[in-house]
């Protein structure tokens, strides 16, 4: 029993650590990122996995500071580093010094990740695009004063819109400090507000040459600009984040200058059209007023002629009044005649003419309608169609009627 070598946990762990570190000092490992956990210290912790196994991995802040893209779960990567053992947990892990995305360059992956993030934030949304001025009279250019881009713009503006004032803000257009200078130039133009359009441009180049225009700081500076911005970076095959976020995107700096020249030409064409329309409208109005003047001249008459016209009108009104009076009198006569005929038909005299008589009590002159009013000896006057006679009542007979034929 005394001949056995008994190791402590720390000793065996240290032996394994030395063995693994000496065996796997510089290795490349391929896998898929899982359980990615960035620490407040700046270190990255995650798991590399494939279909059959997992491997714990750590990338310390000093190493990940230069990482161009963002690590996230599901990303397939190739890692360079060494295998180490973390004694407190007795766990081996891969200490990573360098990471490359599998199947796509780190720079392109960083571009796609930033592009997707800015898209989700709405920086490319057309609703945020600002229209250019109807005619930009002061243009700010953000580019290198030594580059061909600014010379192309100035040449086109001089030929097609020489009245436009140009303010050049010279910046670096490639290299590590270029993005910061471009963003600062855009901010300066917005601060001093001495231009009404900004052109951010440079000539063509490789993806690496144009990378400053893919930086987040430049994209946000263009998005936050209150002045409408034209992005004219590179050639047709290149599309940068500056192009996507700008209010207007063209393929070349020359095309940006042509936009301003075209605006001038369009404005002149509109003014010319308005001038023609104005001339036509004024000519039509003058012709119409001339016709009205001729008509008014024909209507002008002497006071005597106008007096005679009024006298003639008065005669016509008097004649119509007479005709109306005669007409209304005829109608009134016809109505009176009709009423008289109706009264004649209802007259007691008309009844007497048909053989009837009318008897009245002589003492009061009231018409006798009821024999009960009479008594023997009363004097009764009987009126005939022609003449009348007075008689004396000898007998009163009540409730007796005889038909006279």
C-alpha positions in Angstrom: 0.0 0.0 0.0 2.9 2.4 0.8 4.3 1.9 -2.8 1.2 3.6 -4.4 1.4 7.1 -5.8 -1.7 8.9 -4.7 -2.5 12.2 -6.5 -4.7 14.9 -5.3 -7.4 16.3 -7.5 -5.3 19.4 -8.1 -2.3 17.4 -9.1 -4.1 15.2 -11.6 -5.9 18.2 -13.0 -2.6 20.0 -13.4 -1.1 17.0 -15.1 -4.0 16.9 -17.6 -3.7 20.6 -18.2 0.0 20.3 -19.0 -0.7 17.3 -21.3 -3.5 19.0 -23.2 -1.7 22.3 -23.5 1.4 20.6 -24.9 -0.6 18.4 -27.2 -3.1 21.0 -28.6 -1.2 24.3 -28.6 -2.1 25.6 -32.1 -5.2 24.0 -33.6 -8.1 25.0 -35.9 -11.5 23.8 -34.8 -14.7 23.9 -36.8 -18.2 24.0 -35.2 -21.5 25.8 -34.6 -21.9 28.4 -31.9 -24.3 27.6 -29.1 -25.2 29.2 -25.8 -23.3 32.3 -26.6 -22.8 34.4 -23.4 -20.9 37.8 -23.5 -19.7 38.7 -20.0 -19.5 42.2 -18.5 -15.7 41.8 -18.5 -15.7 41.7 -22.3 -14.9 38.0 -22.5 -17.0 35.7 -24.7 -18.1 32.2 -23.5 -20.0 29.7 -25.7 -20.1 26.1 -26.8 -18.8 24.7 -30.1 -20.8 21.8 -31.3 -21.3 19.4 -34.2 -23.7 16.4 -34.5 -21.7 14.2 -32.1 -20.0 16.3 -29.6 -19.7 19.7 -27.8 -16.6 21.7 -26.8 -16.6 24.6 -24.3 -14.9 27.7 -25.7 -13.7 31.0 -24.4 -12.5 34.1 -26.2 -11.0 36.8 -23.9 -11.5 40.5 -24.4 -8.0 41.1 -25.7 -8.7 38.7 -28.6 -12.3 39.5 -29.5 -11.6 43.3 -29.6 -10.7 43.0 -33.3 -13.6 40.7 -34.2 -15.4 42.3 -37.2 -18.7 40.4 -37.0 -21.1 39.5 -34.2 -21.1 36.1 -32.7 -24.5 34.5 -32.3 -26.1 31.1 -31.8 -26.3 29.0 -34.9 -23.3 30.7 -36.6 -20.8 28.2 -38.2 -17.3 29.3 -37.5 -13.6 28.1 -37.7 -11.6 28.9 -34.6 -7.8 29.1 -34.0 -6.5 28.6 -30.5 -5.4 26.1 -27.9 -6.9 23.6 -25.5 -6.7 24.4 -21.8 -8.1 23.1 -18.6 -10.0 25.3 -16.1 -9.1 23.8 -12.7 -11.9 25.1 -10.6 -14.4 23.0 -12.6 -12.0 20.4 -13.9 -13.2 21.2 -17.4 -11.2 21.5 -20.6 -12.0 24.2 -23.0 -10.8 25.8 -26.2 -9.1 29.2 -25.7 -9.7 31.0 -29.0 -7.4 33.6 -30.4 -9.0 34.1 -33.9 -12.4 33.3 -35.4 -13.5 33.2 -39.1 -17.0 32.6 -40.3 -17.3 29.4 -42.3 -18.4 29.9 -46.0 -18.3 33.7 -45.9 -15.7 36.4 -45.2 -15.7 38.0 -41.8 -16.1 41.5 -43.4 -19.0 40.4 -45.5 -20.7 38.7 -42.5 -20.2 41.9 -40.5 -21.8 43.8 -43.3 -24.8 41.5 -43.5 -25.3 41.5 -39.7 -25.2 45.3 -39.5 -27.4 45.7 -42.6 -30.1 43.4 -41.0 -29.9 45.3 -37.7 -30.3 48.7 -39.3 -33.1 47.4 -41.5 -35.0 46.2 -38.4 -34.5 49.6 -36.9 -36.1 51.2 -39.9 -33.1 53.2 -41.2 -33.9 52.0 -44.8 -37.6 52.6 -44.6 -38.8 54.9 -47.5 -41.1 56.8 -45.1 -37.9 58.4 -43.7 -36.6 59.6 -47.1 -36.6 63.3 -47.5 -37.3 64.9 -50.9 -34.6 67.1 -52.5 -35.1 70.8 -52.8 -37.0 71.9 -55.9 -33.7 73.5 -56.9 -30.6 73.0 -54.8 -28.7 76.3 -54.9 -26.0 75.4 -52.3 -24.5 71.9 -52.3 -22.2 70.4 -49.7 -19.9 67.7 -50.9 -18.3 65.2 -48.5 -15.4 63.5 -50.2 -11.6 63.7 -50.7 -10.7 67.0 -52.3 -7.9 65.2 -54.1 -10.1 62.5 -55.6 -11.6 62.3 -59.1 -15.2 62.3 -57.7 -15.1 66.0 -56.7 -13.6 67.0 -60.0 -16.3 65.2 -61.9 -19.0 66.8 -59.9 -17.6 70.3 -60.3 -17.1 69.9 -64.0 -20.7 68.8 -64.6 -22.1 71.6 -62.4 -19.9 74.2 -64.1 -21.3 73.2 -67.5 -24.9 72.6 -66.6 -25.7 74.6 -63.4 -22.9 77.2 -62.9 -25.0 79.2 -60.5 -25.0 76.5 -57.9 -22.7 77.3 -54.9 -20.5 74.3 -53.8 -19.0 73.8 -50.4 -16.4 71.0 -50.2 -15.8 69.2 -46.9 -12.6 67.3 -47.6 -12.4 63.9 -45.7 -10.6 60.7 -46.0 -12.7 58.2 -48.0 -10.8 55.0 -47.0 -8.8 53.8 -44.0 -9.5 53.4 -40.3 -10.3 57.1 -39.7 -12.4 57.7 -42.8 -15.8 56.7 -41.3 -15.4 59.1 -38.4 -14.4 62.0 -40.6 -17.3 61.4 -43.0 -19.8 61.3 -40.2 -18.4 64.4 -38.7 -18.6 66.3 -42.0 -22.3 65.4 -42.4 -22.9 66.6 -38.8 -21.0 69.9 -39.5 -23.2 70.6 -42.5 -26.3 70.1 -40.4 -24.9 72.2 -37.6 -24.1 75.3 -39.7 -27.0 74.8 -42.2 -25.3 76.6 -45.0 -26.3 74.0 -47.7 -29.6 72.6 -48.8 -28.3 69.3 -50.2 -25.4 67.0 -49.2 -23.6 64.7 -51.6 -21.6 61.9 -49.9 -19.4 60.4 -52.6 -16.2 58.8 -53.8 -15.0 57.0 -56.9 -15.0 53.3 -57.4 -12.8 50.8 -55.7 -12.6 47.4 -54.1 -14.9 46.3 -51.3 -12.2 47.1 -48.8 -11.7 50.6 -50.3 -15.4 51.4 -49.9 -15.8 49.9 -46.5 -15.9 53.2 -44.7 -19.3 53.8 -46.2 -20.5 50.5 -44.7 -19.7 51.7 -41.1 -22.6 52.2 -38.7 -21.4 55.7 -37.7 -21.7 56.9 -41.3 -25.1 55.2 -41.9 -26.5 56.8 -38.7 -25.0 60.2 -39.6 -26.9 60.1 -43.0 -30.1 58.9 -41.3 -30.0 61.7 -38.7 -29.2 64.4 -41.2 -32.0 67.0 -41.5 -30.6 68.1 -44.9 -31.5 65.8 -47.8 -28.5 63.6 -48.7 -27.4 61.9 -51.9 -25.2 58.9 -51.7 -22.9 58.4 -54.7 -20.3 55.8 -53.7 -18.4 53.5 -56.2 -19.8 51.9 -59.3 -23.0 50.1 -60.1 -21.8 46.7 -58.8 -21.2 48.2 -55.3 -24.1 48.9 -52.8 -23.1 50.3 -49.5 -25.1 51.0 -46.3 -24.7 54.7 -47.2 -26.6 54.0 -50.4 -29.4 52.2 -48.6 -30.0 54.9 -45.9 -29.5 58.0 -48.0 -32.5 60.0 -49.3 -31.4 59.5 -52.9 -29.0 56.8 -54.2 -27.1 57.0 -57.5 -24.3 54.8 -58.8 -21.6 57.5 -59.4 -20.6 61.0 -58.3 -21.3 62.2 -61.9 -24.9 60.9 -61.6 -25.3 63.0 -58.4 -24.3 66.1 -60.2 -26.6 65.3 -63.1 -29.5 65.1 -60.7 -29.0 68.8 -59.8 -28.5 69.8 -63.5 -31.7 67.8 -64.4 -33.6 69.6 -61.6 -32.5 73.0 -63.1 -33.6 71.8 -66.6 -36.9 70.6 -65.3 -37.5 73.8 -63.4 -36.7 75.9 -66.5 -39.0 73.7 -68.6 -41.8 74.2 -66.1 -41.2 77.9 -66.0 -41.3 78.0 -69.8 -44.5 76.1 -69.9 -46.0 78.4 -67.3 -44.9 81.4 -69.3 -46.7 80.0 -72.4 -49.8 79.3 -70.4 -49.7 82.8 -68.9 -49.3 84.4 -72.3 -52.2 82.3 -73.7 -54.4 83.2 -70.7 -53.6 86.9 -70.9 -54.2 86.9 -74.7 -57.6 85.2 -74.2 -58.6 87.6 -71.5 -57.6 90.6 -73.7 -59.7 89.2 -76.6 -62.7 88.6 -74.3 -62.4 92.1 -72.8 -62.2 93.5 -76.4 -65.4 91.7 -77.4 -67.1 93.0 -74.2 -66.0 96.6 -75.1 -67.4 96.3 -78.6 -70.7 95.1 -77.1 -70.8 97.9 -74.6 -70.1 100.4 -77.4 -73.2 99.1 -79.3 -75.3 99.4 -76.1 -74.4 103.1 -75.6 -77.3 105.4 -76.6 -78.1 109.1 -76.2 -80.3 110.2 -73.3 -83.2 111.1 -75.7 -83.1 107.6 -77.2 -83.2 106.0 -73.8 -86.1 108.3 -72.8 -88.0 107.3 -75.9 -87.4 103.6 -75.2 -88.7 104.1 -71.6 -91.8 106.0 -73.0 -92.4 103.2 -75.5 -92.1 100.7 -72.6 -94.6 102.8 -70.6 -97.1 102.8 -73.5 -96.9 99.0 -73.7 -97.4 98.6 -70.0 -100.4 101.0 -70.2 -102.0 99.0 -73.0 -101.5 95.7 -71.2 -103.1 97.2 -68.1 -106.2 98.3 -70.1 -106.5 94.8 -71.6 -106.2 93.2 -68.2 -108.9 95.6 -66.7 -111.3 94.8 -69.5 -110.6 91.1 -69.1 -111.2 91.2 -65.4 -114.5 93.2 -65.9 -115.8 90.7 -68.4 -115.1 87.9 -65.9 -116.9 89.9 -63.1 -119.9 90.6 -65.3 -120.2 86.9 -66.2 -120.1 86.0 -62.5 -122.7 88.6 -61.6 -125.0 87.4 -64.4 -124.7 83.9 -63.3 -125.6 84.9 -59.7 -128.6 86.9 -60.8 -129.9 84.0 -62.8 -129.6 81.8 -59.7 -131.5 84.5 -57.6 -134.2 84.8 -60.3 -134.8 81.1 -60.2 -135.2 81.2 -56.4 -137.5 84.4 -56.4 -141.1 83.9 -55.1 -142.3 85.9 -58.0 -141.0 83.2 -60.3 -143.0 80.7 -58.3 -146.1 82.9 -58.7 -145.7 83.0 -62.4 -146.2 79.3 -62.5 -149.8 79.6 -61.1 -149.0 79.6 -57.4 -150.1 82.4 -54.9 -148.7 83.8 -51.7 -151.0 84.5 -48.7 -150.1 86.9 -45.9 -152.0 87.9 -42.7 -153.0 91.4 -43.4 -152.6 92.6 -39.8 -148.8 91.6 -39.5 -147.8 91.0 -43.2 -146.3 87.6 -42.3 -146.6 84.8 -44.8 -149.1 82.2 -43.8 -147.5 78.7 -43.7 -149.7 77.1 -41.0 -153.5 77.3 -40.9 -153.4 77.1 -37.1 -152.4 80.7 -37.1 -155.8 81.8 -38.6 -159.1 82.2 -37.0 -162.5 83.1 -38.4 -162.8 86.7 -39.4 -159.1 87.3 -40.1 -158.3 89.4 -43.2 -156.0 87.6 -45.6 -154.2 89.1 -48.6 -153.5 86.8 -51.4 -150.8 87.8 -53.9 -151.1 86.4 -57.5 -148.7 86.6 -60.4 -150.8 89.5 -61.5 -152.5 91.5 -58.8 -153.8 90.5 -55.4 -157.1 90.3 -53.5 -158.2 90.5 -49.8 -160.5 87.9 -48.3 -162.0 87.1 -44.9 -161.6 83.7 -43.2 -164.9 82.0 -42.6 -163.5 78.6 -41.4 -160.1 77.1 -40.5 -159.4 73.6 -41.7 -156.3 72.0 -40.2 -154.3 68.9 -41.6 -155.9 68.9 -44.9 -154.1 69.0 -48.2 -155.5 69.0 -51.7 -153.5 68.6 -54.8 -154.1 71.4 -57.4 -153.4 70.3 -61.0 
